[in-house]
Amino acid sequence: MQKLSNLFIFIAVSASAARADPPQNGFCIENRDTRSAVFVVDAGAFYREVAILAPQERLCTPEFDSPRNGTVSVFYDENAMEGCSRLTSAGKVEVLLQYSDFDNCLWLVEDAQ
């Protein structure tokens, strides 16, 4: 198996985008845990982005012409083989409240404002 760092390109998230509303027809993931972790938003063939998010930061897809469903994931670090993933839909913010390996994370779902 390859390590996560070999599979993803990490992209820095600016503080101004940390609490952005979900984009039209897109979705977000937000870190409300007490530590930084590796986060992924994945809209299939349309878009995928990976970033290390500090607490209170948010990662979103771009705007789409029509609603997109997808997956959000979180990993403890770039070497982690296991993490947590959730299916999500347009207009949602999937909030990580507490990270725990093997899909045992504690989540909250928020709708777009």
Buried (B, 14 or more C-beta within 10 A) or exposed (E): EEEBEEEBEEEEBEEEEBEBEBBBBBBBBBBBBEEBBBBBBBBEEEBBBBBBBEBEBBBBBBEBEEEBEBBBBBBBBBEBEEBBBBEBEBBBBBBBEEBEEEEEBEBEEEEBE
